[in-house]
Amino acid sequence: MDFIFLHRFPSRMEAEMAGEILKQAEIPYVIQSEDIGIFGPGSSPAPMGARLMVPQDDLPDAKILLSGLI
């Protein structure tokens, strides 16, 4: 499954919140971030943000679901 970029969030926590919306719609997602993540999702900004990735086929639906957040 090829994942493509959907949106960059300032923190992992914000990306995780968006991911939960996708999860409810059964859309798989991956979050890429440079934060350590060892203590759970960070609410502080990640140096390069947190990238939310989805399968290419699910991109249109993901954009609609997250239209109020991205």
Distance bins in CASP14 RR format, pairs under 12 A and 6 or more apart:
PFRMAT RR
TARGET T0000
AUTHOR 0000-0000-0000
RMODE 2
METHOD distances of the structure
MODEL  1
1 27 0 0 0 0 0 1 0 0 0 0 0
1 28 1 0 0 1 0 0 0 0 0 0 0
1 29 0 0 0 0 0 1 0 0 0 0 0
1 30 0 0 0 0 1 0 0 0 0 0 0
1 53 0 0 0 0 0 1 0 0 0 0 0
1 54 0 0 0 0 1 0 0 0 0 0 0
1 55 1 0 1 0 0 0 0 0 0 0 0
1 56 0 0 0 0 1 0 0 0 0 0 0
1 57 0 0 0 0 1 0 0 0 0 0 0
1 58 0 0 0 0 1 0 0 0 0 0 0
2 28 0 0 0 0 0 1 0 0 0 0 0
2 30 0 0 0 0 0 1 0 0 0 0 0
2 53 0 0 0 0 1 0 0 0 0 0 0
2 54 0 0 0 0 0 1 0 0 0 0 0
2 55 1 0 0 1 0 0 0 0 0 0 0
2 56 1 0 1 0 0 0 0 0 0 0 0
2 57 0 0 0 0 1 0 0 0 0 0 0
2 58 0 0 0 0 0 1 0 0 0 0 0
2 59 0 0 0 0 0 1 0 0 0 0 0
3 22 0 0 0 0 0 1 0 0 0 0 0
3 27 0 0 0 0 0 1 0 0 0 0 0
3 28 1 0 0 1 0 0 0 0 0 0 0
3 29 1 0 0 1 0 0 0 0 0 0 0
3 30 1 0 1 0 0 0 0 0 0 0 0
3 31 0 0 0 0 0 1 0 0 0 0 0
3 32 0 0 0 0 1 0 0 0 0 0 0
3 51 0 0 0 0 1 0 0 0 0 0 0
3 52 0 0 0 0 1 0 0 0 0 0 0
3 53 1 1 0 0 0 0 0 0 0 0 0
3 54 1 0 0 1 0 0 0 0 0 0 0
3 55 1 0 1 0 0 0 0 0 0 0 0
3 56 1 0 0 1 0 0 0 0 0 0 0
3 57 0 0 0 0 0 1 0 0 0 0 0
3 58 0 0 0 0 1 0 0 0 0 0 0
3 59 0 0 0 0 1 0 0 0 0 0 0
3 62 0 0 0 0 0 1 0 0 0 0 0
4 29 0 0 0 0 0 1 0 0 0 0 0
4 30 0 0 0 0 0 1 0 0 0 0 0
4 32 0 0 0 0 0 1 0 0 0 0 0
4 51 0 0 0 0 0 1 0 0 0 0 0
4 52 0 0 0 0 0 1 0 0 0 0 0
4 53 1 0 0 1 0 0 0 0 0 0 0
4 54 1 0 0 1 0 0 0 0 0 0 0
4 55 1 0 0 1 0 0 0 0 0 0 0
4 56 1 0 1 0 0 0 0 0 0 0 0
4 57 0 0 0 0 1 0 0 0 0 0 0
4 58 0 0 0 0 1 0 0 0 0 0 0
4 59 1 0 0 1 0 0 0 0 0 0 0
4 60 0 0 0 0 0 1 0 0 0 0 0
4 62 0 0 0 0 1 0 0 0 0 0 0
4 63 0 0 0 0 0 1 0 0 0 0 0
5 15 0 0 0 0 0 1 0 0 0 0 0
5 29 0 0 0 0 0 1 0 0 0 0 0
5 30 0 0 0 0 0 1 0 0 0 0 0
5 31 0 0 0 0 0 1 0 0 0 0 0
5 32 0 0 0 0 1 0 0 0 0 0 0
5 50 0 0 0 0 0 1 0 0 0 0 0
5 51 1 0 0 1 0 0 0 0 0 0 0
5 52 1 0 0 1 0 0 0 0 0 0 0
5 53 1 0 1 0 0 0 0 0 0 0 0
5 54 0 0 0 0 1 0 0 0 0 0 0
5 55 0 0 0 0 0 1 0 0 0 0 0
5 56 0 0 0 0 0 1 0 0 0 0 0
5 59 0 0 0 0 1 0 0 0 0 0 0
5 62 0 0 0 0 0 1 0 0 0 0 0
5 63 0 0 0 0 0 1 0 0 0 0 0
5 70 0 0 0 0 0 1 0 0 0 0 0
6 15 0 0 0 0 1 0 0 0 0 0 0
6 18 0 0 0 0 1 0 0 0 0 0 0
6 19 0 0 0 0 1 0 0 0 0 0 0
6 21 0 0 0 0 0 1 0 0 0 0 0
6 22 0 0 0 0 1 0 0 0 0 0 0
6 27 0 0 0 0 1 0 0 0 0 0 0
6 28 0 0 0 0 0 1 0 0 0 0 0
6 29 1 0 0 1 0 0 0 0 0 0 0
6 30 0 0 0 0 1 0 0 0 0 0 0
6 31 0 0 0 0 0 1 0 0 0 0 0
6 32 0 0 0 0 0 1 0 0 0 0 0
6 50 0 0 0 0 0 1 0 0 0 0 0
6 51 0 0 0 0 1 0 0 0 0 0 0
6 52 1 0 1 0 0 0 0 0 0 0 0
6 53 1 0 0 1 0 0 0 0 0 0 0
6 54 1 0 1 0 0 0 0 0 0 0 0
6 55 0 0 0 0 0 1 0 0 0 0 0
6 56 0 0 0 0 0 1 0 0 0 0 0
6 58 0 0 0 0 1 0 0 0 0 0 0
6 59 1 0 0 1 0 0 0 0 0 0 0
6 60 0 0 0 0 0 1 0 0 0 0 0
6 61 0 0 0 0 0 1 0 0 0 0 0
6 62 1 0 1 0 0 0 0 0 0 0 0
6 63 1 0 0 1 0 0 0 0 0 0 0
6 64 0 0 0 0 0 1 0 0 0 0 0
6 65 0 0 0 0 0 1 0 0 0 0 0
6 66 1 0 0 1 0 0 0 0 0 0 0
6 67 0 0 0 0 0 1 0 0 0 0 0
6 69 0 0 0 0 0 1 0 0 0 0 0
6 70 1 0 0 1 0 0 0 0 0 0 0
7 14 0 0 0 0 1 0 0 0 0 0 0
7 15 0 0 0 0 1 0 0 0 0 0 0
7 17 0 0 0 0 0 1 0 0 0 0 0
7 18 1 0 0 1 0 0 0 0 0 0 0
7 19 0 0 0 0 0 1 0 0 0 0 0
7 21 0 0 0 0 0 1 0 0 0 0 0
7 22 0 0 0 0 0 1 0 0 0 0 0
7 29 0 0 0 0 0 1 0 0 0 0 0
7 31 0 0 0 0 0 1 0 0 0 0 0
7 32 0 0 0 0 0 1 0 0 0 0 0
7 49 0 0 0 0 0 1 0 0 0 0 0
7 50 0 0 0 0 1 0 0 0 0 0 0
7 51 1 0 0 1 0 0 0 0 0 0 0
7 52 1 0 1 0 0 0 0 0 0 0 0
7 53 0 0 0 0 1 0 0 0 0 0 0
7 54 0 0 0 0 1 0 0 0 0 0 0
7 59 0 0 0 0 0 1 0 0 0 0 0
7 62 0 0 0 0 1 0 0 0 0 0 0
7 63 0 0 0 0 1 0 0 0 0 0 0
7 65 0 0 0 0 0 1 0 0 0 0 0
7 66 1 0 0 1 0 0 0 0 0 0 0
7 67 0 0 0 0 0 1 0 0 0 0 0
7 68 0 0 0 0 0 1 0 0 0 0 0
7 69 1 0 0 1 0 0 0 0 0 0 0
7 70 1 0 1 0 0 0 0 0 0 0 0
8 14 0 0 0 0 1 0 0 0 0 0 0
8 15 0 0 0 0 1 0 0 0 0 0 0
8 18 0 0 0 0 0 1 0 0 0 0 0
8 31 0 0 0 0 0 1 0 0 0 0 0
8 32 0 0 0 0 1 0 0 0 0 0 0
8 33 0 0 0 0 1 0 0 0 0 0 0
8 34 0 0 0 0 0 1 0 0 0 0 0
8 45 0 0 0 0 0 1 0 0 0 0 0
8 46 0 0 0 0 1 0 0 0 0 0 0
8 47 0 0 0 0 0 1 0 0 0 0 0
8 48 0 0 0 0 1 0 0 0 0 0 0
8 49 1 0 1 0 0 0 0 0 0 0 0
8 50 1 0 0 1 0 0 0 0 0 0 0
8 51 1 0 1 0 0 0 0 0 0 0 0
8 52 1 0 0 1 0 0 0 0 0 0 0
8 53 0 0 0 0 0 1 0 0 0 0 0
8 69 0 0 0 0 0 1 0 0 0 0 0
8 70 0 0 0 0 1 0 0 0 0 0 0
9 15 1 0 1 0 0 0 0 0 0 0 0
9 16 0 0 0 0 1 0 0 0 0 0 0
9 17 0 0 0 0 1 0 0 0 0 0 0
9 18 1 0 0 1 0 0 0 0 0 0 0
9 19 0 0 0 0 1 0 0 0 0 0 0
9 29 0 0 0 0 0 1 0 0 0 0 0
9 31 0 0 0 0 1 0 0 0 0 0 0
9 32 0 0 0 0 0 1 0 0 0 0 0
9 33 0 0 0 0 1 0 0 0 0 0 0
9 35 0 0 0 0 0 1 0 0 0 0 0
9 41 0 0 0 0 0 1 0 0 0 0 0
9 42 0 0 0 0 0 1 0 0 0 0 0
9 43 0 0 0 0 0 1 0 0 0 0 0
9 45 0 0 0 0 1 0 0 0 0 0 0
9 46 0 0 0 0 1 0 0 0 0 0 0
9 48 0 0 0 0 0 1 0 0 0 0 0
9 49 1 0 0 1 0 0 0 0 0 0 0
9 50 1 0 1 0 0 0 0 0 0 0 0
9 51 1 0 0 1 0 0 0 0 0 0 0
9 52 1 0 0 1 0 0 0 0 0 0 0
9 53 0 0 0 0 0 1 0 0 0 0 0
9 66 0 0 0 0 0 1 0 0 0 0 0
9 69 0 0 0 0 1 0 0 0 0 0 0
9 70 0 0 0 0 1 0 0 0 0 0 0
10 17 0 0 0 0 0 1 0 0 0 0 0
10 18 0 0 0 0 0 1 0 0 0 0 0
10 33 0 0 0 0 0 1 0 0 0 0 0
10 35 0 0 0 0 0 1 0 0 0 0 0
10 42 0 0 0 0 0 1 0 0 0 0 0
10 43 0 0 0 0 1 0 0 0 0 0 0
10 44 0 0 0 0 1 0 0 0 0 0 0
10 45 1 0 1 0 0 0 0 0 0 0 0
10 46 1 0 0 1 0 0 0 0 0 0 0
10 47 0 0 0 0 0 1 0 0 0 0 0
10 48 0 0 0 0 0 1 0 0 0 0 0
10 49 1 0 1 0 0 0 0 0 0 0 0
10 50 1 0 0 1 0 0 0 0 0 0 0
10 51 0 0 0 0 0 1 0 0 0 0 0
10 52 0 0 0 0 0 1 0 0 0 0 0
10 69 0 0 0 0 0 1 0 0 0 0 0
11 17 0 0 0 0 1 0 0 0 0 0 0
11 18 0 0 0 0 0 1 0 0 0 0 0
11 31 0 0 0 0 0 1 0 0 0 0 0
11 33 0 0 0 0 1 0 0 0 0 0 0
11 34 0 0 0 0 0 1 0 0 0 0 0
11 35 1 0 0 1 0 0 0 0 0 0 0
11 37 0 0 0 0 0 1 0 0 0 0 0
11 40 0 0 0 0 0 1 0 0 0 0 0
11 41 1 0 0 1 0 0 0 0 0 0 0
11 42 1 0 1 0 0 0 0 0 0 0 0
11 43 1 0 1 0 0 0 0 0 0 0 0
11 44 1 0 0 1 0 0 0 0 0 0 0
11 45 1 0 1 0 0 0 0 0 0 0 0
11 46 1 0 1 0 0 0 0 0 0 0 0
11 47 0 0 0 0 0 1 0 0 0 0 0
11 48 0 0 0 0 0 1 0 0 0 0 0
11 49 1 0 0 1 0 0 0 0 0 0 0
11 50 1 0 0 1 0 0 0 0 0 0 0
11 51 0 0 0 0 0 1 0 0 0 0 0
11 52 0 0 0 0 0 1 0 0 0 0 0
12 18 0 0 0 0 0 1 0 0 0 0 0
12 19 0 0 0 0 0 1 0 0 0 0 0
12 31 1 0 0 1 0 0 0 0 0 0 0
12 32 0 0 0 0 1 0 0 0 0 0 0
12 33 1 0 1 0 0 0 0 0 0 0 0
12 34 0 0 0 0 1 0 0 0 0 0 0
12 35 1 0 1 0 0 0 0 0 0 0 0
12 36 0 0 0 0 1 0 0 0 0 0 0
12 37 1 0 0 1 0 0 0 0 0 0 0
12 38 0 0 0 0 0 1 0 0 0 0 0
12 39 0 0 0 0 0 1 0 0 0 0 0
12 40 1 0 0 1 0 0 0 0 0 0 0
12 41 1 0 1 0 0 0 0 0 0 0 0
12 42 1 0 1 0 0 0 0 0 0 0 0
12 43 0 0 0 0 1 0 0 0 0 0 0
12 44 0 0 0 0 1 0 0 0 0 0 0
12 45 0 0 0 0 1 0 0 0 0 0 0
12 46 1 0 1 0 0 0 0 0 0 0 0
12 47 0 0 0 0 0 1 0 0 0 0 0
12 48 0 0 0 0 0 1 0 0 0 0 0
12 49 1 0 0 1 0 0 0 0 0 0 0
12 50 1 0 1 0 0 0 0 0 0 0 0
12 51 0 0 0 0 0 1 0 0 0 0 0
12 52 0 0 0 0 0 1 0 0 0 0 0
13 19 0 0 0 0 0 1 0 0 0 0 0
13 20 0 0 0 0 0 1 0 0 0 0 0
13 31 0 0 0 0 0 1 0 0 0 0 0
13 33 0 0 0 0 0 1 0 0 0 0 0
13 35 0 0 0 0 1 0 0 0 0 0 0
13 37 0 0 0 0 0 1 0 0 0 0 0
13 39 0 0 0 0 0 1 0 0 0 0 0
13 40 0 0 0 0 1 0 0 0 0 0 0
13 41 1 0 1 0 0 0 0 0 0 0 0
13 42 1 0 1 0 0 0 0 0 0 0 0
13 43 1 0 1 0 0 0 0 0 0 0 0
13 44 0 0 0 0 1 0 0 0 0 0 0
13 45 0 0 0 0 1 0 0 0 0 0 0
13 46 0 0 0 0 1 0 0 0 0 0 0
13 49 0 0 0 0 0 1 0 0 0 0 0
13 50 0 0 0 0 1 0 0 0 0 0 0
14 20 0 0 0 0 0 1 0 0 0 0 0
14 21 0 0 0 0 0 1 0 0 0 0 0
14 31 0 0 0 0 1 0 0 0 0 0 0
14 33 0 0 0 0 0 1 0 0 0 0 0
14 35 0 0 0 0 0 1 0 0 0 0 0
14 41 0 0 0 0 1 0 0 0 0 0 0
14 42 0 0 0 0 1 0 0 0 0 0 0
14 43 0 0 0 0 1 0 0 0 0 0 0
14 44 0 0 0 0 0 1 0 0 0 0 0
14 45 0 0 0 0 1 0 0 0 0 0 0
14 46 0 0 0 0 1 0 0 0 0 0 0
14 49 0 0 0 0 1 0 0 0 0 0 0
14 50 1 0 0 1 0 0 0 0 0 0 0
14 51 0 0 0 0 0 1 0 0 0 0 0
14 52 0 0 0 0 1 0 0 0 0 0 0
14 66 0 0 0 0 0 1 0 0 0 0 0
14 69 0 0 0 0 1 0 0 0 0 0 0
14 70 0 0 0 0 0 1 0 0 0 0 0
15 21 0 0 0 0 0 1 0 0 0 0 0
15 22 0 0 0 0 0 1 0 0 0 0 0
15 29 0 0 0 0 1 0 0 0 0 0 0
15 30 0 0 0 0 1 0 0 0 0 0 0
15 31 1 0 1 0 0 0 0 0 0 0 0
15 32 0 0 0 0 1 0 0 0 0 0 0
15 33 1 0 0 1 0 0 0 0 0 0 0
15 35 0 0 0 0 0 1 0 0 0 0 0
15 37 0 0 0 0 0 1 0 0 0 0 0
15 41 1 0 0 1 0 0 0 0 0 0 0
15 42 0 0 0 0 1 0 0 0 0 0 0
15 43 0 0 0 0 0 1 0 0 0 0 0
15 45 0 0 0 0 0 1 0 0 0 0 0
15 46 0 0 0 0 1 0 0 0 0 0 0
15 49 0 0 0 0 1 0 0 0 0 0 0
15 50 1 1 0 0 0 0 0 0 0 0 0
15 51 1 0 0 1 0 0 0 0 0 0 0
15 52 1 0 1 0 0 0 0 0 0 0 0
15 53 0 0 0 0 1 0 0 0 0 0 0
15 54 0 0 0 0 0 1 0 0 0 0 0
15 66 0 0 0 0 0 1 0 0 0 0 0
15 69 0 0 0 0 1 0 0 0 0 0 0
15 70 0 0 0 0 0 1 0 0 0 0 0
16 22 0 0 0 0 0 1 0 0 0 0 0
16 23 0 0 0 0 1 0 0 0 0 0 0
16 29 0 0 0 0 1 0 0 0 0 0 0
16 30 0 0 0 0 0 1 0 0 0 0 0
16 31 1 0 0 1 0 0 0 0 0 0 0
16 33 0 0 0 0 1 0 0 0 0 0 0
16 35 0 0 0 0 0 1 0 0 0 0 0
16 37 0 0 0 0 0 1 0 0 0 0 0
16 40 0 0 0 0 1 0 0 0 0 0 0
16 41 1 0 1 0 0 0 0 0 0 0 0
16 42 0 0 0 0 1 0 0 0 0 0 0
16 43 0 0 0 0 0 1 0 0 0 0 0
16 46 0 0 0 0 0 1 0 0 0 0 0
16 50 0 0 0 0 1 0 0 0 0 0 0
16 52 0 0 0 0 1 0 0 0 0 0 0
16 69 0 0 0 0 0 1 0 0 0 0 0
17 23 0 0 0 0 0 1 0 0 0 0 0
17 24 0 0 0 0 0 1 0 0 0 0 0
17 29 0 0 0 0 0 1 0 0 0 0 0
17 31 0 0 0 0 0 1 0 0 0 0 0
17 41 0 0 0 0 1 0 0 0 0 0 0
17 42 0 0 0 0 0 1 0 0 0 0 0
17 43 0 0 0 0 0 1 0 0 0 0 0
17 50 0 0 0 0 0 1 0 0 0 0 0
17 52 0 0 0 0 0 1 0 0 0 0 0
17 66 0 0 0 0 1 0 0 0 0 0 0
17 68 0 0 0 0 0 1 0 0 0 0 0
17 69 1 0 0 1 0 0 0 0 0 0 0
17 70 0 0 0 0 0 1 0 0 0 0 0
18 24 0 0 0 0 0 1 0 0 0 0 0
18 25 0 0 0 0 0 1 0 0 0 0 0
18 27 0 0 0 0 0 1 0 0 0 0 0
18 29 0 0 0 0 1 0 0 0 0 0 0
18 31 0 0 0 0 1 0 0 0 0 0 0
18 41 0 0 0 0 0 1 0 0 0 0 0
18 50 0 0 0 0 1 0 0 0 0 0 0
18 51 0 0 0 0 0 1 0 0 0 0 0
18 52 1 0 1 0 0 0 0 0 0 0 0
18 53 0 0 0 0 0 1 0 0 0 0 0
18 54 0 0 0 0 0 1 0 0 0 0 0
18 62 0 0 0 0 1 0 0 0 0 0 0
18 63 0 0 0 0 0 1 0 0 0 0 0
18 65 0 0 0 0 1 0 0 0 0 0 0
18 66 1 0 1 0 0 0 0 0 0 0 0
18 67 0 0 0 0 0 1 0 0 0 0 0
18 68 0 0 0 0 1 0 0 0 0 0 0
18 69 1 0 1 0 0 0 0 0 0 0 0
18 70 1 0 0 1 0 0 0 0 0 0 0
19 25 0 0 0 0 1 0 0 0 0 0 0
19 26 0 0 0 0 0 1 0 0 0 0 0
19 27 0 0 0 0 1 0 0 0 0 0 0
19 28 0 0 0 0 1 0 0 0 0 0 0
19 29 1 0 1 0 0 0 0 0 0 0 0
19 30 0 0 0 0 1 0 0 0 0 0 0
19 31 1 0 0 1 0 0 0 0 0 0 0
19 41 0 0 0 0 0 1 0 0 0 0 0
19 50 0 0 0 0 0 1 0 0 0 0 0
19 52 1 0 0 1 0 0 0 0 0 0 0
19 53 0 0 0 0 0 1 0 0 0 0 0
19 54 0 0 0 0 1 0 0 0 0 0 0
19 58 0 0 0 0 0 1 0 0 0 0 0
19 62 0 0 0 0 1 0 0 0 0 0 0
19 65 0 0 0 0 1 0 0 0 0 0 0
19 66 0 0 0 0 1 0 0 0 0 0 0
19 69 0 0 0 0 1 0 0 0 0 0 0
19 70 0 0 0 0 0 1 0 0 0 0 0
20 27 0 0 0 0 0 1 0 0 0 0 0
20 29 0 0 0 0 1 0 0 0 0 0 0
20 31 0 0 0 0 0 1 0 0 0 0 0
20 41 0 0 0 0 0 1 0 0 0 0 0
20 52 0 0 0 0 0 1 0 0 0 0 0
20 65 0 0 0 0 0 1 0 0 0 0 0
20 66 0 0 0 0 0 1 0 0 0 0 0
20 69 0 0 0 0 0 1 0 0 0 0 0
21 27 0 0 0 0 1 0 0 0 0 0 0
21 29 0 0 0 0 1 0 0 0 0 0 0
21 52 0 0 0 0 0 1 0 0 0 0 0
21 54 0 0 0 0 0 1 0 0 0 0 0
21 61 0 0 0 0 0 1 0 0 0 0 0
21 62 0 0 0 0 1 0 0 0 0 0 0
21 63 0 0 0 0 0 1 0 0 0 0 0
21 64 0 0 0 0 0 1 0 0 0 0 0
21 65 1 0 1 0 0 0 0 0 0 0 0
21 66 1 0 0 1 0 0 0 0 0 0 0
21 67 0 0 0 0 0 1 0 0 0 0 0
21 68 0 0 0 0 1 0 0 0 0 0 0
21 69 1 0 0 1 0 0 0 0 0 0 0
21 70 0 0 0 0 0 1 0 0 0 0 0
22 28 1 0 0 1 0 0 0 0 0 0 0
22 29 1 0 1 0 0 0 0 0 0 0 0
22 30 0 0 0 0 0 1 0 0 0 0 0
22 31 0 0 0 0 0 1 0 0 0 0 0
22 52 0 0 0 0 1 0 0 0 0 0 0
22 53 0 0 0 0 0 1 0 0 0 0 0
22 54 1 0 0 1 0 0 0 0 0 0 0
22 55 0 0 0 0 0 1 0 0 0 0 0
22 58 1 0 0 1 0 0 0 0 0 0 0
22 59 0 0 0 0 0 1 0 0 0 0 0
22 61 0 0 0 0 1 0 0 0 0 0 0
22 62 1 0 1 0 0 0 0 0 0 0 0
22 63 0 0 0 0 0 1 0 0 0 0 0
22 64 0 0 0 0 0 1 0 0 0 0 0
22 65 1 0 0 1 0 0 0 0 0 0 0
22 66 1 0 0 1 0 0 0 0 0 0 0
22 69 0 0 0 0 0 1 0 0 0 0 0
22 70 0 0 0 0 0 1 0 0 0 0 0
23 29 1 0 0 1 0 0 0 0 0 0 0
23 30 0 0 0 0 0 1 0 0 0 0 0
23 31 0 0 0 0 0 1 0 0 0 0 0
23 52 0 0 0 0 0 1 0 0 0 0 0
23 54 0 0 0 0 0 1 0 0 0 0 0
23 58 0 0 0 0 0 1 0 0 0 0 0
23 62 0 0 0 0 0 1 0 0 0 0 0
23 65 0 0 0 0 0 1 0 0 0 0 0
24 62 0 0 0 0 0 1 0 0 0 0 0
24 65 0 0 0 0 1 0 0 0 0 0 0
24 66 0 0 0 0 0 1 0 0 0 0 0
25 54 0 0 0 0 0 1 0 0 0 0 0
25 58 0 0 0 0 1 0 0 0 0 0 0
25 61 1 0 0 1 0 0 0 0 0 0 0
25 62 0 0 0 0 1 0 0 0 0 0 0
25 63 0 0 0 0 0 1 0 0 0 0 0
25 64 0 0 0 0 1 0 0 0 0 0 0
25 65 1 0 1 0 0 0 0 0 0 0 0
25 66 0 0 0 0 1 0 0 0 0 0 0
26 54 0 0 0 0 0 1 0 0 0 0 0
26 55 0 0 0 0 0 1 0 0 0 0 0
26 58 0 0 0 0 1 0 0 0 0 0 0
26 61 0 0 0 0 1 0 0 0 0 0 0
26 62 0 0 0 0 0 1 0 0 0 0 0
26 65 0 0 0 0 0 1 0 0 0 0 0
27 52 0 0 0 0 0 1 0 0 0 0 0
27 53 0 0 0 0 0 1 0 0 0 0 0
27 54 1 0 1 0 0 0 0 0 0 0 0
27 55 1 0 0 1 0 0 0 0 0 0 0
27 56 0 0 0 0 0 1 0 0 0 0 0
27 57 0 0 0 0 1 0 0 0 0 0 0
27 58 1 0 1 0 0 0 0 0 0 0 0
27 59 0 0 0 0 1 0 0 0 0 0 0
27 60 0 0 0 0 0 1 0 0 0 0 0
27 61 1 0 0 1 0 0 0 0 0 0 0
27 62 1 0 1 0 0 0 0 0 0 0 0
27 63 0 0 0 0 0 1 0 0 0 0 0
27 64 0 0 0 0 0 1 0 0 0 0 0
27 65 1 0 0 1 0 0 0 0 0 0 0
27 66 0 0 0 0 1 0 0 0 0 0 0
28 52 0 0 0 0 0 1 0 0 0 0 0
28 53 0 0 0 0 1 0 0 0 0 0 0
28 54 1 0 0 1 0 0 0 0 0 0 0
28 55 1 0 0 1 0 0 0 0 0 0 0
28 56 0 0 0 0 0 1 0 0 0 0 0
28 57 0 0 0 0 0 1 0 0 0 0 0
28 58 1 0 0 1 0 0 0 0 0 0 0
28 59 0 0 0 0 0 1 0 0 0 0 0
28 61 0 0 0 0 0 1 0 0 0 0 0
28 62 0 0 0 0 1 0 0 0 0 0 0
29 50 0 0 0 0 0 1 0 0 0 0 0
29 51 0 0 0 0 0 1 0 0 0 0 0
29 52 1 0 0 1 0 0 0 0 0 0 0
29 53 1 0 0 1 0 0 0 0 0 0 0
29 54 1 0 1 0 0 0 0 0 0 0 0
29 55 0 0 0 0 1 0 0 0 0 0 0
29 58 0 0 0 0 1 0 0 0 0 0 0
29 59 0 0 0 0 0 1 0 0 0 0 0
29 61 0 0 0 0 0 1 0 0 0 0 0
29 62 1 0 0 1 0 0 0 0 0 0 0
29 65 0 0 0 0 0 1 0 0 0 0 0
29 66 0 0 0 0 0 1 0 0 0 0 0
30 50 0 0 0 0 0 1 0 0 0 0 0
30 51 0 0 0 0 1 0 0 0 0 0 0
30 52 1 0 0 1 0 0 0 0 0 0 0
30 53 1 0 1 0 0 0 0 0 0 0 0
30 54 1 0 0 1 0 0 0 0 0 0 0
30 55 0 0 0 0 1 0 0 0 0 0 0
30 58 0 0 0 0 0 1 0 0 0 0 0
30 62 0 0 0 0 0 1 0 0 0 0 0
31 37 0 0 0 0 0 1 0 0 0 0 0
31 40 0 0 0 0 0 1 0 0 0 0 0
31 41 0 0 0 0 1 0 0 0 0 0 0
31 42 0 0 0 0 0 1 0 0 0 0 0
31 46 0 0 0 0 1 0 0 0 0 0 0
31 49 0 0 0 0 1 0 0 0 0 0 0
31 50 1 0 1 0 0 0 0 0 0 0 0
31 51 1 0 0 1 0 0 0 0 0 0 0
31 52 1 0 1 0 0 0 0 0 0 0 0
31 53 1 0 0 1 0 0 0 0 0 0 0
31 54 0 0 0 0 0 1 0 0 0 0 0
32 46 0 0 0 0 1 0 0 0 0 0 0
32 48 0 0 0 0 1 0 0 0 0 0 0
32 49 0 0 0 0 1 0 0 0 0 0 0
32 50 1 0 0 1 0 0 0 0 0 0 0
32 51 1 0 1 0 0 0 0 0 0 0 0
32 52 0 0 0 0 1 0 0 0 0 0 0
32 53 1 0 0 1 0 0 0 0 0 0 0
32 54 0 0 0 0 0 1 0 0 0 0 0
33 40 0 0 0 0 0 1 0 0 0 0 0
33 41 0 0 0 0 1 0 0 0 0 0 0
33 42 0 0 0 0 1 0 0 0 0 0 0
33 44 0 0 0 0 0 1 0 0 0 0 0
33 45 0 0 0 0 0 1 0 0 0 0 0
33 46 1 0 1 0 0 0 0 0 0 0 0
33 47 0 0 0 0 1 0 0 0 0 0 0
33 48 1 0 0 1 0 0 0 0 0 0 0
33 49 1 0 0 1 0 0 0 0 0 0 0
33 50 1 1 0 0 0 0 0 0 0 0 0
33 51 1 0 0 1 0 0 0 0 0 0 0
33 52 0 0 0 0 1 0 0 0 0 0 0
33 53 0 0 0 0 0 1 0 0 0 0 0
34 42 0 0 0 0 0 1 0 0 0 0 0
34 45 0 0 0 0 0 1 0 0 0 0 0
34 46 1 0 1 0 0 0 0 0 0 0 0
34 47 1 0 1 0 0 0 0 0 0 0 0
34 48 1 0 1 0 0 0 0 0 0 0 0
34 49 1 0 0 1 0 0 0 0 0 0 0
34 50 0 0 0 0 1 0 0 0 0 0 0
34 51 0 0 0 0 1 0 0 0 0 0 0
35 41 0 0 0 0 1 0 0 0 0 0 0
35 42 1 0 0 1 0 0 0 0 0 0 0
35 43 0 0 0 0 0 1 0 0 0 0 0
35 44 0 0 0 0 1 0 0 0 0 0 0
35 45 0 0 0 0 1 0 0 0 0 0 0
35 46 1 0 1 0 0 0 0 0 0 0 0
35 47 1 0 0 1 0 0 0 0 0 0 0
35 48 0 0 0 0 1 0 0 0 0 0 0
35 49 0 0 0 0 1 0 0 0 0 0 0
35 50 1 0 0 1 0 0 0 0 0 0 0
35 51 0 0 0 0 0 1 0 0 0 0 0
36 42 0 0 0 0 1 0 0 0 0 0 0
36 44 0 0 0 0 0 1 0 0 0 0 0
36 46 0 0 0 0 1 0 0 0 0 0 0
36 47 0 0 0 0 0 1 0 0 0 0 0
37 43 0 0 0 0 0 1 0 0 0 0 0
37 44 0 0 0 0 0 1 0 0 0 0 0
37 46 0 0 0 0 1 0 0 0 0 0 0
37 50 0 0 0 0 0 1 0 0 0 0 0
41 50 0 0 0 0 1 0 0 0 0 0 0
42 49 0 0 0 0 0 1 0 0 0 0 0
42 50 0 0 0 0 1 0 0 0 0 0 0
43 50 0 0 0 0 0 1 0 0 0 0 0
44 50 0 0 0 0 0 1 0 0 0 0 0
51 70 0 0 0 0 0 1 0 0 0 0 0
52 58 0 0 0 0 0 1 0 0 0 0 0
52 59 0 0 0 0 0 1 0 0 0 0 0
52 62 0 0 0 0 1 0 0 0 0 0 0
52 63 0 0 0 0 0 1 0 0 0 0 0
52 65 0 0 0 0 0 1 0 0 0 0 0
52 66 0 0 0 0 1 0 0 0 0 0 0
52 69 0 0 0 0 1 0 0 0 0 0 0
52 70 0 0 0 0 1 0 0 0 0 0 0
53 59 0 0 0 0 1 0 0 0 0 0 0
53 62 0 0 0 0 1 0 0 0 0 0 0
54 60 0 0 0 0 1 0 0 0 0 0 0
54 61 0 0 0 0 1 0 0 0 0 0 0
54 62 1 0 1 0 0 0 0 0 0 0 0
54 63 0 0 0 0 1 0 0 0 0 0 0
54 64 0 0 0 0 0 1 0 0 0 0 0
54 65 0 0 0 0 1 0 0 0 0 0 0
54 66 0 0 0 0 1 0 0 0 0 0 0
54 70 0 0 0 0 0 1 0 0 0 0 0
55 61 0 0 0 0 1 0 0 0 0 0 0
55 62 0 0 0 0 1 0 0 0 0 0 0
56 62 0 0 0 0 0 1 0 0 0 0 0
58 64 0 0 0 0 0 1 0 0 0 0 0
58 65 0 0 0 0 1 0 0 0 0 0 0
58 66 0 0 0 0 0 1 0 0 0 0 0
59 65 0 0 0 0 0 1 0 0 0 0 0
59 66 0 0 0 0 0 1 0 0 0 0 0
59 70 0 0 0 0 0 1 0 0 0 0 0
60 66 0 0 0 0 0 1 0 0 0 0 0
60 67 0 0 0 0 0 1 0 0 0 0 0
61 67 0 0 0 0 0 1 0 0 0 0 0
62 69 0 0 0 0 0 1 0 0 0 0 0
62 70 0 0 0 0 1 0 0 0 0 0 0
63 69 0 0 0 0 0 1 0 0 0 0 0
63 70 1 0 0 1 0 0 0 0 0 0 0
64 70 0 0 0 0 0 1 0 0 0 0 0
END
